[in-house]
Amino acid sequence: MHLTDEQLNEYLDEATNERAQIEAHLSSCDECAARLSTLQNVFAELDSLPEVALTRNLAAPFTPRPSLPAQLPKFLTLTVTLQAAVALTAIIIAAPFIAQLIPVLELSSLSSVFIQLQTQWASWLDTLSQFQMPTLPTIPFELSSIYLMSAVVGVFMLWLVGNGLLLRNQIK
Amino acid sequence: MNASSDRDLIVLARRGDAGAFGELVTRYQVNVFNVCYRILHERGEAEDLAQEVFIRAYNRIHTFDIEREFGPWIRRVAANLCLNHLESQKVTTEINDEQDADPAQLPEAVQEVRERSEQIHQAMSSLPAHYRVIIELRHYQELTYDEIAVELNIPLSDVKSHLFRARKILAEKLHAPDR
């Protein structure tokens, strides 16, 4: 009685509890030993396959997101520098006048200025509450909803075209 | 500086760091490609499928169990994807690459290894798709019969019969008397 294919395969896969019995049989049966050897050769052939190299980098699609530029654009840098220079010059020019004004200022005068401002603001509010809209001249033709709709659509189209022209370089 | 662990890279990838996932791809791309190549036996197709494996893995990185090992998992995903690909194609692939160098210019030993590799690939490519995948999972990914059954969702008896039959076919093709 010879070993089955299943027994030989499970023996090589180390998936059997009958190792001792199988080994005992193999030592006395040339035919089963030869079948085992053929199977072992298949295992060896499969193990001998070399790894094949890639011809492209599969990590390429997974590149880090581009970070924001660390520096401001050149024109913006120049503008900010210019603004800072102007502000500094203004402070230097104003400094003597501010120095003259500071001793004159007193707390009592500050409070009176504040009260004056508050009174002025209240009078403006009062005037504003009494304001009435002037009667607008009437339009010589009847403004139907179609005209209104056409005007809105026209303005919207103009807005779209205008933005399209402005942003065409960025869209490209 | 120590290299980040796979786990660290997966955590970063889950936060949207594509570069971290790219590092994982760099680590496993050759393994995954070879899984695909052993099953498909066509270089271009194997590279495309390997790329697809990583894209799918990235899109589903949030569902990956962080306690599992990434390497074995991604190789199993590759084997399954190749099986699905072959079953959807239902064509027998032929070996048509590895011909880029003139064999006559190679040293004799290298030439012999190359020829034998081609014979093995040729024998493997003659197997039905599910036989190839079972050979891949058992011989190259070293899964047990039970693990293969779970992975492919087939009965244990089918795993054994397909595996043993596949080996028998390979033995007949590789050790035929004329070779």
Chai-1 contact restraints between the chains, C-beta under 6 A:
chainA,res_idxA,chainB,res_idxB,connection_type,confidence,min_distance_angstrom,max_distance_angstrom,comment,restraint_id
A,D5,B,F164,contact,1.0,0.0,6.0,A-B,restraint_1
A,N9,B,F164,contact,1.0,0.0,6.0,A-B,restraint_2
A,T38,B,A171,contact,1.0,0.0,6.0,A-B,restraint_3
A,V42,B,R167,contact,1.0,0.0,6.0,A-B,restraint_4
A,V42,B,L170,contact,1.0,0.0,6.0,A-B,restraint_5
A,V42,B,A171,contact,1.0,0.0,6.0,A-B,restraint_6
A,E45,B,I120,contact,1.0,0.0,6.0,A-B,restraint_7
A,E45,B,L174,contact,1.0,0.0,6.0,A-B,restraint_8
A,L46,B,H139,contact,1.0,0.0,6.0,A-B,restraint_9
A,L49,B,S117,contact,1.0,0.0,6.0,A-B,restraint_10
A,L49,B,I120,contact,1.0,0.0,6.0,A-B,restraint_11
A,E51,B,N34,contact,1.0,0.0,6.0,A-B,restraint_12
A,V52,B,N34,contact,1.0,0.0,6.0,A-B,restraint_13
A,V52,B,Y37,contact,1.0,0.0,6.0,A-B,restraint_14
A,L54,B,F33,contact,1.0,0.0,6.0,A-B,restraint_15
A,L58,B,V25,contact,1.0,0.0,6.0,A-B,restraint_16
A,L58,B,Q29,contact,1.0,0.0,6.0,A-B,restraint_17
A,L58,B,A50,contact,1.0,0.0,6.0,A-B,restraint_18
A,L58,B,Q51,contact,1.0,0.0,6.0,A-B,restraint_19
A,L58,B,F54,contact,1.0,0.0,6.0,A-B,restraint_20
A,A59,B,G22,contact,1.0,0.0,6.0,A-B,restraint_21
A,A59,B,V25,contact,1.0,0.0,6.0,A-B,restraint_22
A,A59,B,T26,contact,1.0,0.0,6.0,A-B,restraint_23
A,F62,B,A18,contact,1.0,0.0,6.0,A-B,restraint_24
A,F62,B,F21,contact,1.0,0.0,6.0,A-B,restraint_25
A,F62,B,G22,contact,1.0,0.0,6.0,A-B,restraint_26
A,F62,B,V25,contact,1.0,0.0,6.0,A-B,restraint_27
A,P64,B,G19,contact,1.0,0.0,6.0,A-B,restraint_28
